[in-house]
Amino acid sequence: MRILVVGGAGFIGSHLVDRLLAEQHTVDVVDDLSAGSLANLADARAAGGELKIHHLDVCAPEFPALVAMRTPDVVYHLGWAPPGRFDPAVAGRAIHGTVQVLESARAADVAKVVTALPAGALYGEVPARDLPLKEGHDWQPVGAEGVVARAVAELFALYRARHDVEYTALALANVYGSRQRVDGGVVAAFAVAAQRGEAPVLHGDGKQSRDFVFIDDVVDAFVRAATRGGGLVVNIGTGTPTRIVDLWAALAGADAAAPSRGPGRPDDLPRLSLSPTRARIQLAWAPWTDLADGLADLRASGS
């Protein structure tokens, strides 16, 4: 297939590009490099497959013409949410970029558009009895990122209903692995602290729980979503919660310095885990990397 990846120089996008090239697809990467890096595509560029990299903002007027020229079968829209704490100032650009992708896909008769949603920001705070969360749970968006995530999901549903643009939206738990920016997730921040022999700062008491899912497993879900799960939001997680304080112990070891405690952050959730049941049924997907193995891979990669 011919596949276009918006945000393909980022953490998840670059790993997806590696997988697509390994499967002999023709890949176009569109990235303005504001959050991604060409270094993330070093393996892809060395692989010798059919890869074109376009240094372009998805909001630029040239983007629809590029999609029309390249005629992709599938578009992955991964560039709407930057890593780190979401800045409300980028909300308008996130919506603009999403509409640009959907309009371009409609005009070029793209068979499928796949996007990612931050599950925690989208679902918001839920009682422990509702975990692991299933897709039918109410959305209670948290902060600007959650509000924009809901708008993105609803735009995809609108374009499917009005313009027959097929889509799947993957609601992601806490993805971790190599190439993740230090501000992109707690695992990346802890990994850097462990490499430096430093003690990290916990935001709050560290008893918050998260569902950590390994990058290779997430990429597999994206690949499967290219041909499955039409018109659905699908949770991608393990269903297993891990406390932040326990994550540090698992990553750094029993002899590591004890983390210090700082103030909690206003949008931090006390808990999150996602049920992978719909993913199993609709995508034939299941997570296979347990946390210990994923952290070992991260340590071995040195990034």
C-alpha positions in Angstrom: 0.0 0.0 0.0 0.9 3.7 -0.3 0.7 5.2 3.1 1.2 8.8 4.4 2.1 9.4 8.0 1.5 12.9 9.4 3.9 13.3 12.4 6.1 10.5 11.1 9.2 11.9 12.6 7.8 11.8 16.1 8.0 9.1 18.8 5.1 6.9 17.7 5.2 7.9 14.0 8.8 7.0 13.4 8.4 3.5 14.9 5.3 3.1 12.7 7.3 4.2 9.6 9.9 1.5 10.5 7.2 -1.2 10.6 5.5 0.0 7.4 8.8 0.0 5.5 9.7 -3.5 6.8 6.3 -4.6 5.4 7.3 -3.2 2.0 4.8 -0.3 1.9 5.5 2.9 0.1 5.7 5.6 2.8 5.4 9.4 2.8 6.2 11.2 6.0 4.9 14.7 6.6 6.3 16.5 9.6 7.2 20.1 10.3 9.8 18.9 12.9 8.5 21.2 15.6 8.3 18.2 17.9 9.7 15.3 15.8 13.3 14.8 14.7 15.0 13.5 11.6 17.2 11.5 13.9 14.1 9.4 14.7 14.0 8.4 11.0 17.7 7.3 10.8 16.8 3.6 10.7 14.0 4.2 8.2 16.3 6.2 5.9 19.0 3.5 6.1 16.5 0.7 5.3 16.5 1.5 1.6 12.7 1.2 1.2 10.3 3.5 -0.7 10.4 6.5 1.7 9.8 10.2 1.0 10.1 12.8 3.8 8.3 16.1 3.4 9.3 18.9 5.7 5.8 20.5 5.8 3.3 21.8 8.3 0.0 19.9 7.9 -1.8 23.3 8.1 0.1 24.6 5.1 -1.8 25.2 1.9 0.5 22.8 0.1 -0.6 19.8 2.1 -3.9 19.0 0.1 -1.9 19.1 -3.1 0.7 16.7 -1.7 -2.0 14.2 -0.7 -3.6 14.5 -4.1 -0.3 13.9 -5.8 0.8 11.0 -3.6 -2.6 9.3 -3.6 -2.2 7.3 -0.4 -4.4 4.4 0.4 -4.1 5.1 4.1 -3.3 8.3 6.1 -2.1 8.2 9.7 -2.8 11.5 11.5 -0.4 11.5 14.5 0.7 15.1 14.5 -2.1 17.0 16.1 -1.0 16.7 19.7 2.5 17.7 20.6 4.4 15.8 23.4 4.5 17.2 26.9 2.0 19.4 28.6 -0.6 20.5 26.1 -0.5 24.3 25.4 -4.0 25.7 24.9 -2.5 28.1 22.3 -2.0 25.1 19.9 -5.7 24.0 20.2 -6.7 26.0 17.1 -3.9 24.5 15.0 -4.8 21.0 16.2 -8.3 21.5 14.9 -7.2 23.2 11.7 -4.7 20.4 11.0 -7.3 17.7 11.6 -9.8 19.4 9.2 -7.0 19.7 6.7 -6.2 16.0 6.9 -9.9 15.0 6.6 -10.6 17.4 3.7 -7.6 16.2 1.9 -8.5 12.6 2.5 -12.0 13.2 1.2 -10.8 15.0 -1.9 -8.2 12.3 -2.7 -10.6 9.4 -2.0 -8.3 8.0 0.7 -9.6 4.5 1.8 -8.8 5.0 5.6 -7.6 7.6 8.0 -6.3 6.5 11.4 -5.6 8.8 14.3 -4.5 8.7 17.9 -6.3 10.1 21.0 -4.9 10.6 24.5 -7.1 8.3 26.5 -6.5 9.9 29.9 -7.3 13.4 28.7 -10.3 12.2 26.8 -12.0 10.0 29.5 -11.0 12.1 32.5 -11.2 11.0 36.1 -13.3 7.9 36.7 -14.0 5.8 39.7 -11.8 2.8 40.4 -14.7 0.4 40.0 -15.0 1.4 36.3 -11.4 0.2 35.5 -10.2 -1.1 33.1 -12.2 1.4 31.0 -14.2 0.3 28.0 -15.1 2.5 25.1 -18.7 3.0 26.1 -17.6 5.1 29.2 -18.6 8.8 29.1 -16.0 11.2 27.9 -15.1 13.8 30.6 -12.3 15.7 28.9 -9.5 17.1 31.1 -7.9 20.4 30.2 -7.3 21.8 26.7 -5.9 18.5 25.5 -9.0 16.6 26.4 -11.3 19.1 24.9 -9.4 19.1 21.6 -9.2 15.3 21.7 -13.0 15.1 21.9 -13.3 17.6 19.1 -10.9 15.6 16.9 -12.8 12.4 17.5 -16.1 14.1 16.7 -14.7 15.6 13.5 -13.7 12.1 12.4 -17.2 10.8 13.1 -18.7 13.8 11.2 -16.6 13.3 8.1 -17.5 9.6 8.1 -21.2 10.4 8.3 -21.2 13.3 5.9 -18.4 12.4 3.4 -17.8 8.6 3.8 -14.3 9.2 5.0 -13.5 5.9 6.8 -11.5 6.1 10.0 -10.4 4.4 13.2 -9.3 6.4 16.3 -7.0 4.6 18.7 -7.4 5.9 22.3 -3.9 5.3 23.7 -2.9 4.6 27.3 0.6 5.6 28.4 2.9 4.6 25.5 6.6 4.2 26.2 9.7 3.1 24.5 12.8 4.3 22.7 12.8 7.8 21.0 10.3 9.3 23.4 11.1 12.8 24.4 11.9 13.4 28.0 8.8 15.6 28.2 6.7 13.1 26.4 5.9 10.7 29.3 6.9 9.7 32.8 8.8 6.6 31.6 11.1 8.7 29.4 11.7 11.2 32.3 12.4 8.3 34.7 14.7 6.6 32.2 16.8 9.8 31.9 17.0 10.2 35.7 18.1 6.6 36.1 20.8 7.0 33.4 22.2 10.0 35.3 21.9 8.4 38.7 19.5 11.1 39.8 16.3 10.9 41.8 13.2 12.0 39.9 10.6 14.3 41.3 7.1 12.8 41.8 4.2 15.1 41.1 2.1 14.2 44.2 2.5 11.1 46.3 3.3 8.7 43.4 0.3 6.5 44.1 -1.4 7.6 40.8 -1.7 4.6 38.5 -1.3 4.4 34.8 -1.6 1.8 32.1 1.9 1.5 30.4 1.8 0.0 26.9 5.0 -0.7 24.9 5.6 1.1 21.6 6.0 -2.1 19.5 2.5 -3.2 20.7 1.0 0.2 19.9 2.5 0.2 16.4 1.0 -3.2 15.8 -2.4 -1.8 16.7 -1.9 1.1 14.2 -1.0 -1.4 11.4 -4.0 -3.5 12.1 -6.3 -0.4 12.2 -5.4 0.3 8.5 -7.9 -2.4 7.5 -10.0 -3.0 10.6 -12.2 -1.2 13.1 -13.9 1.2 10.7 -15.9 4.0 12.4 -14.7 3.1 15.9 -12.8 4.5 18.8 -10.7 1.6 20.1 -8.8 1.6 23.4 -5.1 0.5 23.2 -3.8 -0.5 26.6 -3.0 -3.5 28.7 -5.7 -3.3 31.3 -3.1 -3.5 34.0 -2.5 -0.4 36.2 1.0 0.4 37.7 1.6 3.0 40.3 4.1 5.7 39.4 6.2 5.0 42.5 6.3 1.3 41.5 7.3 2.3 38.0 10.4 4.0 39.3 11.4 0.9 41.3 10.9 -1.3 38.3 12.9 0.9 36.0 15.8 2.0 38.3 16.1 -1.0 40.6 15.9 -1.4 44.4 19.2 0.4 45.0 18.2 3.6 43.2 17.8 6.9 45.0 14.3 7.4 46.4 12.3 10.0 44.4 11.5 13.3 45.9 8.0 14.7 46.0 6.7 17.8 44.5 3.2 19.4 44.2 0.6 17.6 42.1 -0.4 18.9 38.7 -4.0 20.1 38.2 -4.8 17.8 35.2 -3.2 14.7 36.6 -5.6 11.8 37.0 -5.5 9.5 40.0 -5.9 6.4 37.9 -6.2 5.0 34.4 -6.2 1.6 32.8 -7.9 0.6 29.5 -9.7 -2.6 28.6 -8.3 -4.1 25.4 -11.4 -6.2 24.7 -12.7 -4.2 21.7 -9.2 -4.1 20.3 -9.1 -7.9 20.5 -12.5 -8.2 18.7 -12.2 -5.5 16.1 -8.4 -5.3 15.4 -7.4 -8.9 16.4 -4.9 -7.1 18.6 -3.6 -7.8 22.1 -0.6 -6.4 24.0 2.2 -9.0 24.3 5.0 -7.0 26.0 4.9 -7.0 29.8 6.2 -4.0 31.6 9.4 -5.6 32.8 10.4 -6.7 29.3 9.5 -3.3 27.8 11.6 -1.4 30.4 14.5 -3.8 29.7 14.2 -3.0 26.0 14.2 0.7 26.8 17.3 0.4 29.0 19.1 -1.6 26.3 18.3 1.0 23.6 19.9 3.7 25.7 17.1 6.2 24.8 
